[in-house]
Amino acid sequence: MATSTAEPASAPGSGRLREISTVQRLLAKPAAGALVIVVFVYIVFAILSVVRGNLAFLTIPGALNFVGVASQVGIIATAVALLMIAGEFDLSVGSMVGFAGIMIGICVTIWGLPIWLSILIAMALSTGLGAINGLIVVRTGLPSFIVTLATLNIIAGLSSVLTSSVTNITFISIDRAKITADPLGTIFSWKLSFVFDGATSDLFVSVVFWLAIAVLGAYVLGRTKAGNWISGVGGSPAAARNLGVPVARVKIALFMSTAFSASILATLQSMQFASADIKRGGGYELTAITMAVIGGCLLTGGYGSVAGTALGALALGMAGQGIVFASINADWYLIALGTLLLAAVILNNWIRRRFAGLR
Amino acid sequence: MTMSPAAGGLAPSSTAERGARKPLLEARNISKYFGAVVALEGVSLTVRAGEINCLLGDNGAGKSTLIKTLSGVHPPDDGTLAVDGEPVTFSSPRDALNAGIATVYQDLSVMPLMSISRNFFLGNEPTIGFGPFRRFDSGKAATIAREEMHNIGIDVRDTDQLVGTLSGGERQTLAIARAEYFGARVLILDEPTSALGVKESAFVLRHAIAARNKGLGVIFITHNVQHALPIGDSFTILTRGRSGGTYRRGELTAEQLHGLMGGGSELEELQADLEMLARREEAGEDVPTVPLGVDPDAVPLGDEPPAP
């Protein structure tokens, strides 16, 4: 505050700002920490694969493999990140994946509906449940963590009740011939196969969906009016409301988008595996939040990055498959995941203080 | 409730001066109840273009409830609001904003984790493009935000800088500049200086005066008489939800204002103690570290009605 003695019109500058370099400016972005984490994880597993004598991690098929794994939860992580930036959680996405998949299975095998119609019905129902999540949170003012913890269980139970009442099993097979003959089925089961040294490896369409959703999410957050509202709603709902932002509408739309993205993932999985299983998606809710946090999103809302979240998904995909390639006991994955999360939070916190100038 | 003889209305001396200026916003006999609690009863307040009306009261006097009523957050249970002399009803803060009444809340005005330009345009974003390609015009937002911040005396090199890096006074002035830019005619400042240091308070007070000089009506809420006296054109006192009268500039001294706010006797006693201690110190006597006469635990400031 150096201006208190100056005439306002002459504006000599607040005297507290200094010129900063481009590097510092980049480090001030919320995704900076996630980028550091991705590079770090890659280097660690590159070294591990050399040490363990299995170079699969460093090959193109290896990369296709971990990108495919990253894309799965990565598809819901974008919407989960946007919702977190708006200050809310959606734990129900985990059981929403199983619910949407089983709805497709029931529509196709029990009711004999075409694949494309079944997919649209499952997506509509999931998005509707997302709207109910949002309405409950907005109307009651209860923490969304609790509300969606409740609906996580309710939706999981609903899936079980539905499947057991019509099939008596929790797994429904879908005829692969039907999928390949259906326009939406073809899109959602599409893959690009490469042959390397006689072995085929696939680039699944889920990777395309993951990247497309991340680009769309980053565009919405960074370049649109709605994105400004999302940050504002998370920063302070009361202040955003006073400034004329439709807080309730923003939140409900975001709960719908998390549910919708869960139904996209469910469709991809059921088309790829030609089956539906109510167990699918279990635990994804916390993995998606982990990705968002690695990506620089604050649990308290108001701050975060979609690009960072995509990088967070990539880091977890690399860690998960890197452990497999290095022939390390898979139990180590959870240790790696927890360590990464902790390291990322500490790093992001430090970057925020050091480079974004926040105390 | 004891009142000084001047309480209950404006002094006749200022009638001619006021006649030239039409009230922008009037609250007439506003009452507001929360269950059995009387938050406000029969409170009136007038703000004219080019005037600063200081709303003074101790904590719990009803200042916040009154401004929430004026800014459309709470509808009044009784009494009317009038803009330009016409009775109005606000059902949301948006209605009040559309009528040109902007409120800058103490801590709720800006988002520390958003950039300066995004804060400036939150809820009023400029856009370019059409249909699905309509997007936030960040270039325009940055240019306008930089210009407006410059006009109020804060030079921002990078409008992408987070508001959390600004000082408290700068955040308040950002909120004031934003309200002015979006066409506020009445600016309600809710305790803008209560969390600020001396220099920063001066900075914010200067902007309240600048807004008045531009022809805005300003309602300045504070419990700090030292901040209110130099800038106020009129002073409305609130004690325990009831009006303690409205006074013109120069009609009352700081001591009288304190008295009306309900904390006068305590402050006088404290002053007397301090003067006595200073005399004893000069005389070379031992000075106790706790002032005599007042038991700090026994006298909650402002809980007593003013001495008659």
HADDOCK unambig.tbl for C-alpha pairs under 7 A between the chains (distance, minus, plus):
assign (segid A and resid 1 and name CA) (segid B and resid 200 and name CA) 6.92 0.50 0.50
assign (segid A and resid 3 and name CA) (segid B and resid 153 and name CA) 6.57 0.50 0.50
assign (segid A and resid 4 and name CA) (segid B and resid 199 and name CA) 6.18 0.50 0.50
assign (segid A and resid 4 and name CA) (segid B and resid 202 and name CA) 6.58 0.50 0.50
assign (segid A and resid 4 and name CA) (segid B and resid 203 and name CA) 5.05 0.50 0.50
assign (segid A and resid 8 and name CA) (segid B and resid 151 and name CA) 6.46 0.50 0.50
assign (segid A and resid 8 and name CA) (segid B and resid 152 and name CA) 5.20 0.50 0.50
assign (segid A and resid 8 and name CA) (segid B and resid 153 and name CA) 4.32 0.50 0.50
assign (segid A and resid 9 and name CA) (segid B and resid 151 and name CA) 5.42 0.50 0.50
assign (segid A and resid 9 and name CA) (segid B and resid 152 and name CA) 6.57 0.50 0.50
assign (segid A and resid 9 and name CA) (segid B and resid 153 and name CA) 6.17 0.50 0.50
assign (segid A and resid 10 and name CA) (segid B and resid 153 and name CA) 6.88 0.50 0.50
assign (segid A and resid 11 and name CA) (segid B and resid 150 and name CA) 5.84 0.50 0.50
assign (segid A and resid 11 and name CA) (segid B and resid 151 and name CA) 6.92 0.50 0.50
assign (segid A and resid 11 and name CA) (segid B and resid 153 and name CA) 4.17 0.50 0.50
assign (segid A and resid 11 and name CA) (segid B and resid 154 and name CA) 6.05 0.50 0.50
assign (segid A and resid 11 and name CA) (segid B and resid 155 and name CA) 6.26 0.50 0.50
assign (segid A and resid 12 and name CA) (segid B and resid 155 and name CA) 6.90 0.50 0.50
assign (segid A and resid 13 and name CA) (segid B and resid 153 and name CA) 6.94 0.50 0.50
assign (segid A and resid 13 and name CA) (segid B and resid 154 and name CA) 5.53 0.50 0.50
assign (segid A and resid 13 and name CA) (segid B and resid 155 and name CA) 4.21 0.50 0.50
assign (segid A and resid 14 and name CA) (segid B and resid 154 and name CA) 5.42 0.50 0.50
assign (segid A and resid 14 and name CA) (segid B and resid 155 and name CA) 5.82 0.50 0.50
assign (segid A and resid 223 and name CA) (segid B and resid 135 and name CA) 5.67 0.50 0.50
assign (segid A and resid 223 and name CA) (segid B and resid 136 and name CA) 5.27 0.50 0.50
assign (segid A and resid 224 and name CA) (segid B and resid 135 and name CA) 4.45 0.50 0.50
assign (segid A and resid 224 and name CA) (segid B and resid 136 and name CA) 4.47 0.50 0.50
assign (segid A and resid 225 and name CA) (segid B and resid 125 and name CA) 6.00 0.50 0.50
assign (segid A and resid 225 and name CA) (segid B and resid 135 and name CA) 6.47 0.50 0.50
assign (segid A and resid 225 and name CA) (segid B and resid 136 and name CA) 5.26 0.50 0.50
assign (segid A and resid 228 and name CA) (segid B and resid 118 and name CA) 6.77 0.50 0.50
assign (segid A and resid 228 and name CA) (segid B and resid 122 and name CA) 6.55 0.50 0.50
assign (segid A and resid 229 and name CA) (segid B and resid 122 and name CA) 6.83 0.50 0.50
assign (segid A and resid 229 and name CA) (segid B and resid 123 and name CA) 6.98 0.50 0.50
assign (segid A and resid 232 and name CA) (segid B and resid 111 and name CA) 6.77 0.50 0.50
assign (segid A and resid 235 and name CA) (segid B and resid 111 and name CA) 5.44 0.50 0.50
assign (segid A and resid 235 and name CA) (segid B and resid 113 and name CA) 6.87 0.50 0.50
assign (segid A and resid 236 and name CA) (segid B and resid 111 and name CA) 6.72 0.50 0.50
assign (segid A and resid 239 and name CA) (segid B and resid 108 and name CA) 5.19 0.50 0.50
assign (segid A and resid 239 and name CA) (segid B and resid 109 and name CA) 5.75 0.50 0.50
assign (segid A and resid 242 and name CA) (segid B and resid 93 and name CA) 5.56 0.50 0.50
assign (segid A and resid 242 and name CA) (segid B and resid 94 and name CA) 6.92 0.50 0.50
assign (segid A and resid 243 and name CA) (segid B and resid 122 and name CA) 6.84 0.50 0.50
assign (segid A and resid 243 and name CA) (segid B and resid 123 and name CA) 5.48 0.50 0.50
assign (segid A and resid 244 and name CA) (segid B and resid 94 and name CA) 5.61 0.50 0.50
assign (segid A and resid 244 and name CA) (segid B and resid 123 and name CA) 5.31 0.50 0.50
assign (segid A and resid 245 and name CA) (segid B and resid 123 and name CA) 5.04 0.50 0.50
assign (segid A and resid 302 and name CA) (segid B and resid 113 and name CA) 6.28 0.50 0.50
assign (segid A and resid 303 and name CA) (segid B and resid 113 and name CA) 6.04 0.50 0.50
assign (segid A and resid 357 and name CA) (segid B and resid 165 and name CA) 5.57 0.50 0.50
assign (segid A and resid 358 and name CA) (segid B and resid 164 and name CA) 5.82 0.50 0.50
assign (segid A and resid 358 and name CA) (segid B and resid 165 and name CA) 5.61 0.50 0.50
